[in-house]
Amino acid sequence: DTGVSQDPRHKITKRGQNVTFRCDPISEHNRLYWYRQTLGQGPEFLTYFQNEAQLEKSRLLSDRFSAERPKGSFSTLEIQRTEQGDSAMYLCASSPKGQGANTEAFFGQGTRLTVV
Amino acid sequence: AQKVTQAQTEISVVEKEDVTLDCVYETRDTTYYLFWYKQPPSGELVFLIRRNSFDEQNEISGRYSWNFQKSTSSFNFTITASQVVDSAVYFCALSERGPIIQGAQKLVFGQGTRLTINP
């Protein structure tokens, strides 16, 4: 198992363009999370999937953001009409099904987005 | 609201010194989990430890140890005999149970402490 994989690792885009990131979780993990981390800050929760169902979205996720996990495996995060404030590291994590929060989340290496 | 505070933004020590990273949390949940993650320059968050709110026993793993004190809402992390490879940003985090599905691990992170170990 290669762990959580994110693609691309780096993305530079012009303001106003759309971008899409992909996350491949650990294969047997049914829970998938997206976080955003700005420079010098800790990660902030964006959204959560259990299998293909998106069960929770943060208020940080404006209507320009959309996430999908169509077959309960990989997930995509799309940002439309990017703004400079969207520049950040976007982290994906996955965890197996378990009771309570007694299973740790495994994080990918992230996609660093720079909006110029 | 749940909150994690890591008051130390940066710490710099000389190799072989012991160093303690502080973490203070706020939550109204009676059941919660606390975590420490390490983020090396590569960017990937590496899981170090999970502790549930009912287990206040301190834990030691090699050069790492954790001190959980519910009375002061603190979960401090100590590295003994630090090494250059310990240099990284360390995050303390608190699990926030998802409102719909029990067990969803939505983490609330502190701002992180950048630890530099100098040779």
Boltz contact constraints between the chains, C-beta under 6 A:
constraints:
  - contact:
      token1: [A, 41]
      token2: [B, 111]
      max_distance: 6.0
  - contact:
      token1: [A, 42]
      token2: [B, 91]
      max_distance: 6.0
  - contact:
      token1: [A, 42]
      token2: [B, 109]
      max_distance: 6.0
  - contact:
      token1: [A, 42]
      token2: [B, 110]
      max_distance: 6.0
  - contact:
      token1: [A, 42]
      token2: [B, 111]
      max_distance: 6.0
  - contact:
      token1: [A, 42]
      token2: [B, 112]
      max_distance: 6.0
  - contact:
      token1: [A, 43]
      token2: [B, 109]
      max_distance: 6.0
  - contact:
      token1: [A, 45]
      token2: [B, 106]
      max_distance: 6.0
  - contact:
      token1: [A, 48]
      token2: [B, 104]
      max_distance: 6.0
  - contact:
      token1: [A, 50]
      token2: [B, 101]
      max_distance: 6.0
  - contact:
      token1: [A, 55]
      token2: [B, 100]
      max_distance: 6.0
  - contact:
      token1: [A, 55]
      token2: [B, 101]
      max_distance: 6.0
  - contact:
      token1: [A, 56]
      token2: [B, 98]
      max_distance: 6.0
  - contact:
      token1: [A, 95]
      token2: [B, 105]
      max_distance: 6.0
  - contact:
      token1: [A, 99]
      token2: [B, 103]
      max_distance: 6.0
  - contact:
      token1: [A, 100]
      token2: [B, 103]
      max_distance: 6.0
  - contact:
      token1: [A, 101]
      token2: [B, 33]
      max_distance: 6.0
  - contact:
      token1: [A, 101]
      token2: [B, 95]
      max_distance: 6.0
  - contact:
      token1: [A, 101]
      token2: [B, 105]
      max_distance: 6.0
  - contact:
      token1: [A, 104]
      token2: [B, 47]
      max_distance: 6.0
  - contact:
      token1: [A, 104]
      token2: [B, 50]
      max_distance: 6.0
  - contact:
      token1: [A, 105]
      token2: [B, 105]
      max_distance: 6.0
  - contact:
      token1: [A, 107]
      token2: [B, 44]
      max_distance: 6.0
  - contact:
      token1: [A, 107]
      token2: [B, 45]
      max_distance: 6.0
  - contact:
      token1: [A, 109]
      token2: [B, 43]
      max_distance: 6.0
  - contact:
      token1: [A, 109]
      token2: [B, 44]
      max_distance: 6.0
  - contact:
      token1: [A, 110]
      token2: [B, 43]
      max_distance: 6.0
